[in-house]
Amino acid sequence: MHVVARGELAVWSALEYADVARRVIAAYKDGGRVDVASVLATALRSAVVAALAASIPTGVEGFDATVSGSDDRALGVRVATIPSSSAAWRQRGFSPVGLLLAREGIVSSRVLRQRGKRADQVGLGLVERSRNKQGSLVARGRLDGQDFLIVDDILTTGATMLEAKRAILAGGGRVVGLATLAETRRRHPSPLHSQETGPQML
């Protein structure tokens, strides 16, 4: 469990996206290996709890207990996930992050939706990823007075997380934390505020 920086973003991540973890996540997301969901779900939950602990210094133990309940507004914080593209949904038939959260009893709020068609993030450079994600997400309605923890699967440059945060803020909401299942270690720091995963890099 560790916190990583992507520009202005501080993201809690459970695993490094490499070696065994990379192979297991890829098998889960794109190989139909939903049997490994329980292991990955436990890891993702730890990142969620850590991110909340960092943003809510008091009452975290209470959240840790209620995060397994059915109320997605425990302690007033809702868990927001990144919506899959239509192509990814047709290919998989499920939301990888949503399924992992559900395995831990965490309700994800579908407050964001995709807007327009975007190129696949895989293979794009830092600048291209950032530009590709700009304006790609929008809130489904007004989010005034609501606090959100944004959760995704793999953090790369930060572009997707940054766009999700922008969309929630534009809808009137507040982002109190960010969490991912895994993060791709970067060899060189970048001044850009970005990130992504497999077919849908965070």
Number of C-alpha atoms within 10 A of each C-alpha: 15 14 18 16 15 22 17 12 18 15 24 29 30 24 20 18 23 14 8 10 15 18 12 18 25 17 15 18 22 15 12 12 13 16 10 14 20 15 12 24 21 16 19 28 25 19 25 26 18 24 25 25 17 14 15 15 9 11 11 18 12 11 20 18 10 17 24 18 14 13 16 20 18 19 16 12 20 23 25 25 25 26 20 18 19 11 10 16 13 10 11 15 11 13 17 20 25 22 18 24 26 14 18 16 18 23 22 23 17 15 21 19 18 17 12 9 10 14 10 15 23 13 8 12 11 20 13 13 24 21 14 18 22 16 15 17 21 20 21 14 11 14 17 13 9 16 22 26 22 26 30 26 29 28 30 24 30 27 29 30 30 23 23 28 25 20 22 27 19 15 19 16 19 19 20 17 25 27 32 27 29 29 29 19 14 10 6 5 11 13 9 15 20 27 27 24 23 18 16 18 21 27
